[in-house]
Amino acid sequence: MLNKSINWIKEHKLASFLILLIAFLLWPRVKYSLPTISSYDSYKEYGAISNKGEYPADMVRSETGYGGDSIDPIAQDYPPHPSSNRMVSYNSYLSLLVKDVNKTVEQIISTTNSMSGYMVNTSKALDPDSPTATIVVRIPTDKLETATKRFKELAIRVTSEEISGRDVTDQYTDIAEHLNLLGKTKARYEEIRDKAKTVNELLNVQRELTNLQRQIDSLKGQQQYLEQISKYSKVTIYIAEDEIALPYTPSETFRPKVIFTLAVRSLVKNLYKIGQALIWLAVYGVFWVPALLVVLVIKKRVGRKPPQTPQASN
């Protein structure tokens, strides 16, 4: 049986190649997974604070804080400070199933502007089968609840909702204390500068003053950043016309409808791949078709060669 199979493959090389190609394309290599709500933290906000309190899109809050090389006030652990007026930064996440992604994005931006907020960034994936979009906006904290309610009214169904808060009062207070200390140190160096008698002393003091001013500017930037994120809450909205494309954890682990949809999409994608492979074979046919014909002709001629009869000896 094995020998027959090997002989058949040798005699039908082209058919064997096509069979192997189709089997390779149909092999399930793509794994589908639904991201959970914990993946929300991986999304980063683009924007920095300008003099008008806005966030232009040319800056990302880095791990080292706002501007300069100082320590990020949010990431560092600070001792608690007693305060009755707490500063809290709120982050809200929504997953919305909608009829029209583009129209919903426009409505969200319009609603945000009407509530004195602004858009941080937006991205769209205009897949004909399943268009999606992600939009990040900043809303005044005192209007967050109203804005969230209006955003949810735009959806056919809200598949997930999450809101989290971070108290930044301690970081803000600690930065204020550092600024106070640096201000006093700078004043003392300015007194020393005024009393400097040599050029070398003046240059040394001026170098220290420049370093202090750089630290002060960096801390003031961090302080301003904390003020703004407490005044404007961030809302990240995931929009899709297909529930499967939304990042959330489903309540039911076994969903036949979703599995059927994924299976159909996998079949369609593999059919596309087979079609592409056939097109490639047709295009390269200018090389392998003539070669195949030559081989067949030579094989046919060799098969027709009459057998040699032994000559009779005298």
N, C-alpha and C positions, 0 to 999 in steps of 0.2 A: 504493500500500500504506500509506504514511504517512498519507494523508488518510483512508483507511478506519479506521485505528486511532484517529485523533483523533476522528472522528465517533462511533465506538463508545464511546469514553471519555465523550464529551459526553452520549450517550444513556443510558449506564449508569454514572452517577456513583457510586452506592452500591456497586455491584460493584467498580468501580475502586478505591474507597477501601479496601474489605476486602482486595483483592489486595495493595495497597501495604502495609497494616498487617501482614498475614501474612508478606510478604517481609521486612519490617523486623525482625519478631520472630525469624524463622528465620536471619537473617544472623549468622554466627559472630563475636560481639564479645567473648566471654569467653576469655581466655587462661589456660590452666592451667599452673602451674609447681610444681615440688617444691623447697622450700627446702633449702639445703645445710647441712652441719654448721657452716659458718662463721657462720650466722645465730644460733647459740646465744649468742654474746657480746652480742646485743641484748637478751636477757632480763635484767631488773633484779630484785634481791632487796629485798624490803621487810622492815624490821626494824632495831632498834637495840639497844644493850646496856643492860640495866638493872642495878641493883645486885646482882641475883641471877645475872647472867651470861646472861639470856635476851634475846630479841629481840622486844619488842612491835611490833605491826604499824603503828605510827603514825609511822614514820620511814624515810626512804630514804637510803642513803649517797650524799650529793651529791658533785658534782665539787670542792667545796671542803673535803671531809673531814668528820669526825664533829664536828658542833657548831661554832659560831663561824664566823669568816671566815678561818681559817688555811688553809694549803696542804695539799692531800690528800697524806698521806705515801706512799700507794701510787702516785700518778701522778707524783710528783717523782723525779728521778734523784739518787740518793745514792751517795757513794763507798763501796766495799766495806769492811767491817770484819771483821777476823779473829775467828771465833767457832766453837767446836766444837759448840755447841748451836744449830743453825739453826732458824728459825721459818718454816715453809712453809704457805701457804694452798692447799688443794686444792679444785678444782672438778671434779665428775664429771657427765657427761651420758649419759642412757640413753633409747633409743626402744624401747618395748615394744608388741608386737602381742598383744592379750589377747582373751579371750572376753567379759568383762563389765567395763566401765570403772568403774562405781560400786563394785563389789565389790573390784576391784584397788586403788582409791584407799584404801578402808577398810583393806585388808591392809597397804598401804605405811605408813599412819599407825600402825597397830598395831605393825608391825615396828620402826618408828622409835622409838616410845615404849619398847618393850621393850629397846632398846639405848641408853637414856639420851639419845636425841636429841629433836628437836622439829621440828614443821612450821613453815615460814616462811610459805608461802602456797599456795593451790590454786585452780585455776580449771577450770570444766567447760563444754563446749559440747555440750548434750544434743540434738544433731541426731538425729532418728529414723533417718535413713539411715546416719549415720556419727558416733556420739558420740565425743568426744575429751576429754582432760583433761591438764592440766599441773600437777605438784605439785613444790614445792621444799622440801627438808628439810635439816636440819643433823644430821650424825652425828659423834660423837667420832672424831677422826682415826685413833686406834689401832684403831677398829672399822670403818673405811671398807671395807676389802676384804671383810669378812664380810657387811656390810650390802648391798653391791653384789651379791654372790653370791645372797643371799636375794631381792633385788628381781628379779633375772633369772629366778629359779625360778618367779615368778608369771606369766611370759609364755609365750605359745605360741611366740614367736620374738623374739629380740633383733635388731632391724634395724640398730642402730648403738650404739656405745659409745665414749666419749671421756673421758679424765681429763687434767687439766692442773694444774700446780703453780706457785706464785709465791713466791719467797723474799722474805720481808719482814723479815729479820734486820737488814739495813742501815738500813732506815727506822726500825725500832724503836730501834736503837742511837743513831741520829742524834737522834731525839726525846728520848731519855733525856739526851743531852748538852745539848740545848737547855733541857730542864727544869732541869738542874743549873745552867746559866748564869743562867737566869731566877730561880732560887731565891736565888743569891748576890746578884743585883741587887736583889731584893726586900728581902733582909736589910739591904743598905746603905741603901736608902730608909727602912726602918723606923728605922734609927739616926738618919738625918737628921730624921725626923718627931719623934723623941723630943727632939731638940735645937732644934726650931723655936721661935722667939721671938714671931713675929707670926701673926695669923690668916691673912694672905695666904700666908705660907710654908707653913703647915699645910695649907691648901686645895690648893696646888700639889702638895705631896708626896703628899697623899691621892689626888689625881687620877691621879698616876703609879702609885701602888700599886694602884688599881682596874684600870687598864689592864694592869698586869703580871699581876694575879690572873686577869683574863679570858684572857690568853694561856696562862697555866699550866693553867687548867681545860680549855681547848680542846685543848692538847697531851696532857693526861692522858686525855681522851676518845679521842683518836686512838690513844694507846698501848694503852688498854683494848680498843679495837676490834681492833687487830692481834693482841693476845693471844687474843681470842676466835675470830677467823677461823683462827688457826693450831691452836687446840684442836678446833674443830668444822668439819669439811669440808662444803661445800655440794654437795648432790646434786639435780640437776634431772632429772625424769623425765617424758617425753612418752608418753602412753598413748592407744591408739586400737584400735578393733575393725576398722578398715580400714587396710591398709598404706599406701594412698595419702595418708592424712591425717597420717602421721608425717613429721617433719622430718629427712630424711637423704638422702644422695646414693646413688642406686641403682648397683649394680655393672654393670647392663646398661642401656645408653642406649636401646635399642629394646625395648620391652616391649608386645607386642600385647595381652595381657590387660588391662594398665593403660589402654592407649589405647581399647580397646573399652568398658571401664567408664566412662571419661570421656565417650565419645561418647554412651552410653546416658543418663548423667546430664544431659548437655547437651540431648538430645532431650526428656527428661522436663521439664526446666525450661522449655524453649520451649513445650511443650504446655500447661504451667501458664499461661504468659504469654498464649497464644492463648485459653485458657479465661477468663482474667481480662478480656481485651479484649472477648470476646463478652458477658460479664456486664455490662461497662460499657455496651456498645452496647444491650443489652436494657433496662438501667435508664434510659438517656437516650432510649429509644424513645418515651417520653411526649412528647418534643419533636420528634424528627426524623420519626417515623412519621406524625403528622398533617400535618406540613409536606410530606412526600413525597406523601401522598394528595391534598392540595390541588393540588400541582403536576401530578400525573397527571390529576386531574379537569379542570383548566384546559386542559392539553395535549390531552385527549381532545375537549373541547368545541370548541376552536379547530380541531381536525382535522375535525370534523363540519360546520363552517360551510359552507353551500352557496356555490359560486362565483357571483359577480355576472355576469349576462349584459349585454352592451352593448345599450342602447336603440336601436332602429331610427330613423333620422332620416327626417323627412318630405321 
